[in-house]
């Protein structure tokens, strides 16, 4: 019993001692600071107003800091947000561009049908007229002589249809619509990229609008009044005008000396061939019509020969011109020359841009040029280095076409 009491006493003492130590520790933590004065040490307890002042200062500092951060965040957010009206107008333009792509594709398909159907019809009329002229020549004075005026009328009809067909050049119209649809698709992707970047501005809007109007002018839809000249002069070639690095300048030089010049030369050859065939077709059918008109006269043998042979030759010429789509070949060469001319103007415009903010990044621009020419970056640099050293360059700048 005494041992139990002593144990309880010792436990209570130990517990009291532990509580005493914890109390002293709290007192040491909460002990007010001593300040040295002229008279010695003095103990100064914090007053309530001082505590309140410190609290007010802390709250004010926190509020000021929070306000500064919020203002900075809001200013940054506002600067990165585009004008909703600009975005809405760009969406309107992209809808119009998508509609133009559909229109040019439909009209291109329609004019391709024109080319094939008219060519088949004219050749059928011409060959039928030649056959009728030959049969009429073998029965002079007989009942089959009624075939002679019929053959003459069919040749005259074929001549008139050929004049119209050679004037509008449906195969060339089809190639124009293909190029227009491709360029409008490219513009559609460019506007989508601008919108996805998240910060379009008014300059992007104006540029997109100018490109749409330039494409409308370069590739008109109507045939009457504003149709492109199918047989332009040699100094009038079509390309889209571009508004307003040493390697890039060298690339421009190679494009001018090799690619653009070569396609201009090929385009002139195709234009001459197309002119000759366009004149020869109606001329031969006209000669055949005159020949069949004299079948049965004193010049019957020669008239029959002219009527039949000229008609057969006219069918061959028409097949070469419209079946071979010489007009399309000329338009393709002209468009390729315009594409390289556009690249030249784009590169020069980017190099001559004085506003660094509007100038495109050099590495990105170089990659775009390489992709458009079908070259790797190393191949593009080697081509520019060869041009800079004035070495003879046998290859063209473009590897695509």
C-alpha positions as CSV (number, residue, x, y, z in Angstrom):
1,X,0.0,0.0,0.0
2,X,2.8,2.4,0.8
3,X,4.5,1.5,-2.5
4,X,1.4,2.2,-4.4
5,X,1.1,5.7,-2.7
6,X,4.7,6.5,-3.4
7,X,4.2,5.5,-7.0
8,X,1.2,7.8,-7.3
9,X,3.0,10.6,-5.6
10,X,6.0,10.2,-8.0
11,X,3.6,10.1,-11.0
12,X,1.8,13.2,-9.9
13,X,5.1,15.0,-9.4
14,X,6.4,13.9,-12.7
15,X,3.1,15.1,-14.3
16,X,3.3,18.4,-12.4
17,X,6.9,18.8,-13.5
18,X,6.0,18.1,-17.2
19,X,3.2,20.6,-17.1
20,X,5.5,23.2,-15.5
21,X,8.1,22.7,-18.3
22,X,5.4,23.1,-21.0
23,X,4.1,26.2,-19.3
24,X,7.6,27.7,-19.2
25,X,8.0,26.9,-22.8
26,X,4.8,28.7,-23.8
27,X,5.8,31.6,-21.6
28,X,9.2,31.8,-23.3
29,X,7.5,31.8,-26.7
30,X,4.9,34.4,-25.7
31,X,7.3,36.5,-23.6
32,X,7.2,40.2,-24.5
33,X,10.4,41.6,-25.9
34,X,12.7,43.7,-23.6
35,X,13.8,47.1,-24.8
36,X,16.9,48.9,-23.6
37,X,16.4,52.4,-22.4
38,X,18.6,55.0,-20.8
39,X,17.4,53.9,-17.4
40,X,18.0,50.3,-18.0
41,X,15.8,47.5,-19.2
42,X,12.0,48.1,-19.6
43,X,9.2,45.7,-20.3
44,X,6.7,47.1,-22.9
45,X,3.5,45.1,-23.6
46,X,2.0,45.5,-27.1
47,X,-0.9,47.8,-27.1
48,X,-4.2,46.9,-28.8
49,X,-4.0,49.8,-31.3
50,X,-0.5,48.7,-32.4
51,X,-1.7,45.2,-33.0
52,X,-4.7,46.6,-35.0
53,X,-2.3,48.8,-37.0
54,X,-0.1,45.8,-37.9
55,X,-3.2,43.8,-38.9
56,X,-4.6,46.7,-41.0
57,X,-1.2,47.1,-42.7
58,X,-1.0,43.5,-43.5
59,X,-4.6,43.5,-44.9
60,X,-3.8,46.6,-47.0
61,X,-0.7,45.1,-48.3
62,X,-2.5,41.9,-49.3
63,X,-5.3,43.8,-51.0
64,X,-2.8,46.0,-52.9
65,X,-0.9,43.0,-54.1
66,X,-4.0,41.1,-55.1
67,X,-5.3,44.2,-57.0
68,X,-2.0,44.5,-58.8
69,X,-2.0,40.9,-59.8
70,X,-5.6,41.1,-60.9
71,X,-5.0,44.2,-63.0
72,X,-1.9,42.6,-64.6
73,X,-3.9,39.4,-65.4
74,X,-6.8,41.3,-66.8
75,X,-4.6,43.5,-69.0
76,X,-2.8,40.5,-70.3
77,X,-6.0,38.7,-71.0
78,X,-7.6,41.7,-72.8
79,X,-4.5,42.1,-75.0
80,X,-4.7,38.5,-76.1
81,X,-8.4,38.5,-76.9
82,X,-9.3,39.4,-80.5
83,X,-12.1,41.7,-81.5
84,X,-15.3,39.5,-81.8
85,X,-16.3,41.5,-84.9
86,X,-13.0,40.6,-86.7
87,X,-13.6,36.9,-85.9
88,X,-17.2,37.1,-87.1
89,X,-16.1,38.7,-90.4
90,X,-13.4,36.1,-90.9
91,X,-16.0,33.4,-90.5
92,X,-18.2,35.1,-93.0
93,X,-15.3,35.3,-95.5
94,X,-14.4,31.6,-94.9
95,X,-18.0,30.7,-95.7
96,X,-17.9,32.7,-98.9
97,X,-14.6,31.0,-99.9
98,X,-16.1,27.5,-99.3
99,X,-19.0,28.5,-101.5
100,X,-16.6,29.7,-104.3
101,X,-14.8,26.4,-104.1
102,X,-18.0,24.5,-104.7
103,X,-19.0,26.9,-107.6
104,X,-15.7,26.6,-109.4
105,X,-15.8,22.8,-109.1
106,X,-19.3,22.6,-110.4
107,X,-18.7,25.0,-113.3
108,X,-15.4,23.2,-114.1
109,X,-17.2,19.9,-114.4
110,X,-19.9,21.5,-116.6
111,X,-17.4,22.9,-119.0
112,X,-15.5,19.7,-119.1
113,X,-18.8,18.1,-120.3
114,X,-19.1,20.9,-122.9
115,X,-15.7,20.0,-124.3
116,X,-16.3,16.3,-124.6
117,X,-19.9,16.6,-125.9
118,X,-19.2,19.4,-128.4
119,X,-16.1,17.6,-129.7
120,X,-18.0,14.4,-130.2
121,X,-20.9,16.1,-131.9
122,X,-18.8,18.2,-134.3
123,X,-16.7,15.2,-135.3
124,X,-19.9,13.2,-135.9
125,X,-21.4,16.0,-138.0
126,X,-18.2,16.4,-140.0
127,X,-17.7,12.7,-140.7
128,X,-21.3,12.3,-141.6
129,X,-21.1,15.2,-144.0
130,X,-18.0,13.8,-145.6
131,X,-19.7,10.4,-146.1
132,X,-22.7,12.0,-147.7
133,X,-20.5,14.1,-150.0
134,X,-18.7,10.9,-151.2
135,X,-22.0,9.1,-151.8
136,X,-23.5,12.0,-153.7
137,X,-20.4,12.2,-155.9
138,X,-20.9,8.6,-157.1
139,X,-24.5,9.2,-158.2
140,X,-24.4,12.4,-160.2
141,X,-27.8,13.2,-161.5
142,X,-29.4,10.4,-159.5
143,X,-31.8,10.5,-156.6
144,X,-28.9,10.5,-154.1
145,X,-28.0,14.0,-155.2
146,X,-30.2,15.2,-152.4
147,X,-27.4,14.3,-150.1
148,X,-25.3,17.2,-151.6
149,X,-27.1,20.1,-150.0
150,X,-27.5,18.2,-146.8
151,X,-23.7,17.6,-146.7
152,X,-23.1,21.3,-147.4
153,X,-25.5,22.4,-144.6
154,X,-23.8,20.0,-142.1
155,X,-20.4,21.4,-143.0
156,X,-21.6,24.9,-142.5
157,X,-23.1,24.0,-139.1
158,X,-19.9,22.3,-138.1
159,X,-17.9,25.5,-139.2
160,X,-20.1,27.8,-137.0
161,X,-19.9,25.4,-134.0
162,X,-16.1,25.2,-134.4
163,X,-15.7,29.0,-134.4
164,X,-17.6,29.2,-131.1
165,X,-15.8,26.3,-129.6
166,X,-12.4,27.6,-130.6
167,X,-13.3,31.0,-129.2
168,X,-14.2,29.8,-125.7
169,X,-11.7,26.9,-125.5
170,X,-13.6,24.7,-123.0
171,X,-10.6,22.6,-122.0
172,X,-8.8,25.9,-121.1
173,X,-11.9,26.9,-119.1
174,X,-11.8,23.7,-117.2
175,X,-8.1,24.2,-116.2
176,X,-9.0,27.7,-115.1
177,X,-11.7,26.4,-112.8
178,X,-9.4,23.7,-111.4
179,X,-6.8,26.3,-110.5
180,X,-9.4,28.6,-109.0
181,X,-10.8,25.8,-106.8
182,X,-7.3,24.8,-105.7
183,X,-6.3,28.4,-104.8
184,X,-9.6,29.0,-103.0
185,X,-9.1,25.8,-101.0
186,X,-5.6,27.1,-100.1
187,X,-7.1,30.4,-99.0
188,X,-9.7,28.5,-96.9
189,X,-6.9,26.7,-95.1
190,X,-5.0,29.9,-94.5
191,X,-8.0,31.6,-92.9
192,X,-8.7,28.6,-90.7
193,X,-5.0,28.7,-89.6
194,X,-5.4,32.4,-88.8
195,X,-8.5,31.7,-86.7
196,X,-7.0,28.8,-84.9
197,X,-4.0,30.9,-83.9
198,X,-6.4,32.7,-81.5
199,X,-5.4,36.3,-82.2
200,X,-6.6,37.5,-85.6
201,X,-6.5,41.3,-86.2
202,X,-7.8,43.8,-88.8
203,X,-4.8,43.4,-91.0
204,X,-5.5,39.6,-91.3
205,X,-9.1,40.5,-92.2
206,X,-8.1,43.0,-94.9
207,X,-5.5,40.6,-96.3
208,X,-8.1,37.8,-96.6
209,X,-10.6,40.1,-98.3
210,X,-8.0,41.3,-100.8
211,X,-7.0,37.7,-101.7
212,X,-10.7,36.8,-102.3
213,X,-11.2,39.8,-104.6
214,X,-7.9,39.1,-106.4
215,X,-8.9,35.5,-107.1
216,X,-12.3,36.6,-108.3
217,X,-10.6,38.9,-110.7
218,X,-8.0,36.4,-111.9
219,X,-10.6,33.6,-112.4
220,X,-14.0,35.1,-113.4
221,X,-17.0,32.8,-113.7
222,X,-19.0,34.4,-116.6
223,X,-18.1,33.7,-120.2
224,X,-19.4,36.9,-121.7
225,X,-17.8,40.3,-121.1
226,X,-15.1,39.3,-118.5
227,X,-13.9,36.0,-119.9
228,X,-10.1,35.7,-119.9
229,X,-8.4,36.2,-123.2
230,X,-7.7,32.8,-124.7
231,X,-5.1,34.0,-127.1
232,X,-3.2,36.8,-125.2
233,X,-0.3,38.7,-126.5
234,X,3.2,37.4,-125.6
235,X,3.7,40.2,-123.0
236,X,0.4,39.6,-121.2
237,X,0.7,36.7,-118.9
238,X,-1.6,36.0,-116.0
239,X,-0.5,35.7,-112.4
240,X,-1.9,36.9,-109.1
241,X,-0.3,40.1,-107.9
242,X,1.2,39.9,-104.4
243,X,0.9,42.9,-102.2
244,X,3.3,44.5,-100.6
245,X,18.1,36.8,-96.6
246,X,20.5,36.3,-99.0
247,X,19.5,32.7,-99.8
248,X,16.0,33.7,-100.6
249,X,17.3,36.3,-103.1
250,X,19.4,33.7,-104.8
251,X,16.3,31.4,-105.1
252,X,14.4,34.3,-106.7
253,X,17.3,34.6,-109.3
254,X,17.1,30.9,-110.1
255,X,13.3,31.0,-110.4
256,X,13.5,33.9,-112.9
257,X,16.3,32.4,-115.0
258,X,15.2,28.8,-115.1
259,X,11.6,28.0,-114.0
260,X,9.6,31.1,-115.1
261,X,11.5,31.6,-118.3
262,X,11.1,27.9,-119.3
263,X,7.4,27.9,-118.6
264,X,6.9,31.1,-120.5
265,X,8.7,29.6,-123.5
266,X,6.6,26.4,-123.4
267,X,3.5,28.5,-123.0
268,X,4.3,30.5,-126.1
269,X,4.8,27.3,-128.1
270,X,1.4,25.9,-126.9
271,X,-0.2,29.2,-127.7
272,X,1.1,29.1,-131.3
273,X,0.0,25.5,-131.8
274,X,-3.4,26.3,-130.4
275,X,-3.8,29.3,-132.7
276,X,-2.9,27.2,-135.8
277,X,-5.3,24.4,-134.9
278,X,-8.1,26.9,-134.0
279,X,-7.8,28.5,-137.5
280,X,-7.3,25.3,-139.4
281,X,-10.4,23.5,-138.1
282,X,-13.0,26.0,-139.3
283,X,-11.0,26.7,-142.5
284,X,-11.1,23.0,-143.4
285,X,-14.8,22.5,-142.7
286,X,-15.5,25.7,-144.8
287,X,-13.4,24.3,-147.7
288,X,-15.3,21.1,-147.4
289,X,-18.6,23.0,-147.5
290,X,-17.5,24.8,-150.7
291,X,-16.4,21.5,-152.3
292,X,-19.7,19.7,-151.7
293,X,-21.5,22.7,-153.2
294,X,-19.8,22.0,-156.5
295,X,-20.4,18.3,-156.5
296,X,-22.1,17.3,-159.8
297,X,-20.7,20.3,-161.8
298,X,-17.9,20.3,-164.4
299,X,-15.4,20.3,-161.5
300,X,-17.1,17.3,-159.8
301,X,-14.0,15.1,-159.3
302,X,-12.0,17.8,-157.6
303,X,-15.0,19.1,-155.7
304,X,-15.8,15.7,-154.3
305,X,-12.1,15.2,-153.3
306,X,-12.0,18.5,-151.5
307,X,-15.4,17.9,-149.8
308,X,-14.4,14.5,-148.5
309,X,-10.7,15.0,-147.7
310,X,-11.1,18.4,-146.1
311,X,-13.8,17.0,-143.9
312,X,-11.7,14.1,-142.8
313,X,-8.7,16.4,-142.1
314,X,-11.0,18.8,-140.1
315,X,-12.0,15.9,-137.8
316,X,-8.4,15.1,-137.2
317,X,-7.5,18.7,-136.4
318,X,-10.4,19.1,-134.1
319,X,-9.5,15.9,-132.2
320,X,-5.9,17.1,-131.9
321,X,-7.0,20.5,-130.5
322,X,-9.9,19.6,-128.2
323,X,-9.2,16.0,-127.6
324,X,-5.6,16.7,-126.9
325,X,-6.7,19.7,-124.8
326,X,-4.1,22.1,-126.2
327,X,-5.9,25.0,-124.6
328,X,-5.6,23.3,-121.2
329,X,-1.9,22.7,-121.8
330,X,-1.4,26.4,-122.5
331,X,-3.4,27.4,-119.4
332,X,-1.3,25.0,-117.3
333,X,2.0,26.5,-118.5
334,X,0.6,30.0,-118.0
335,X,-0.5,29.2,-114.4
336,X,2.8,27.6,-113.6
337,X,4.6,30.7,-114.8
338,X,2.3,32.8,-112.7
339,X,2.9,30.6,-109.7
340,X,6.7,31.1,-109.9
341,X,6.2,34.8,-110.4
342,X,4.0,34.9,-107.3
343,X,6.7,33.1,-105.3
344,X,9.3,35.7,-106.5
345,X,7.1,38.6,-105.4
346,X,6.3,37.0,-102.1
347,X,10.0,36.4,-101.3
348,X,11.0,39.9,-102.3
349,X,8.1,41.4,-100.4
350,X,9.1,39.5,-97.2
351,X,12.7,40.5,-97.6
352,X,11.9,44.2,-98.3
353,X,9.5,44.5,-95.3
354,X,10.9,47.1,-93.0
355,X,8.5,46.3,-90.1
356,X,10.1,43.5,-88.3
357,X,6.8,42.6,-86.6
358,X,5.1,42.0,-90.0
359,X,8.0,40.1,-91.5
360,X,7.6,36.3,-91.4
361,X,10.0,34.2,-89.3
362,X,13.1,33.4,-91.4
363,X,13.3,29.6,-90.6
364,X,9.5,29.2,-91.1
365,X,9.5,31.1,-94.3
366,X,12.5,29.1,-95.7
367,X,10.6,25.9,-94.9
368,X,7.5,27.1,-96.7
369,X,9.6,28.0,-99.8
370,X,11.3,24.6,-99.7
371,X,7.9,22.8,-99.5
372,X,6.5,24.8,-102.4
373,X,9.5,23.9,-104.5
374,X,9.5,20.2,-103.5
375,X,12.9,20.4,-102.0
376,X,14.5,19.7,-98.6
377,X,16.1,22.5,-96.6
378,X,19.6,21.2,-97.4
379,X,18.8,21.0,-101.1
380,X,17.4,24.5,-101.0
381,X,20.6,25.8,-99.3
382,X,22.8,24.0,-101.8
383,X,20.9,25.5,-104.7
384,X,21.2,29.0,-103.2
385,X,25.0,28.4,-102.6
386,X,25.5,27.3,-106.2
387,X,23.7,30.4,-107.5
388,X,25.7,32.7,-105.2
389,X,29.0,31.2,-106.5
390,X,27.8,31.9,-110.1
391,X,28.1,28.2,-110.9
392,X,26.3,26.8,-113.9
393,X,22.9,25.4,-112.7
394,X,21.4,22.7,-114.9
395,X,18.4,21.9,-112.7
396,X,15.3,23.9,-112.0
397,X,14.4,25.4,-108.7
398,X,11.2,23.4,-108.5
399,X,11.1,19.7,-108.2
400,X,7.4,19.4,-108.4
401,X,6.7,20.6,-112.0
